């Protein structure tokens, strides 16, 4: 029987990332675009504290940026673009794995 | 096997292979237990090699358009005693078609059911009759012949690997 071998070649920078969301949709070319993001709370760029002559560093007086308390970061590092056919197959493949995961009996 | 090796082995194999660690191993964590129950199935490890006909958006749209026309067929649509098509039946068929890798041919029947069929070869084909209360399948593959009532999920699974 004839055989075919697929070789998996990894980019030197290959390093899977953790993501917890995606933003994207259908492109004008009819392809599907997915931009993966990691959503987290914002961190300040600078923080300024008052100095109390007797007790040293005192209360926080200024935080940059000012809207830090009502904003979140969605950090996008990676994205993919795929055609309908590939999207359908990835969707099926993912569904199989999700089903497999859901079948697990963790009480064993 | 010590704890660290056990954990590493589990992380490496999670989702891919069955670990050799019995579930009652002393010190086994829930993660280990999870990994030990994951069944490895090479066929779902990678996405499949698809033929040119796989997932044709044009053919899917064509079939959906056909189904849409069935909604307009009234009683005795075939000139005899043909039944109307229930919205639910049309919806079920639409769902099945969306999940199929290769689009079949779609036909209305006088019983108000919809038949989908695809012939690949004499030993590889299927005919499925979809009604409101029952899906009856006749599937012939190289390995087996199925002729019975099936559930939607099983049907998709049976058909999805036929001549991809």
Interface residues (C-beta under 8 A of the other chain):
Chain A: X84 X85 X86 X88 X89 X90 X92 X93 X96 X97 X100 X101 X104 X105 X106 X108
Chain B: X15 X23 X30 X33 X34 X37 X38 X39 X41 X44 X46 X47 X48 X50 X54 X55 X57 X99 X101 X160
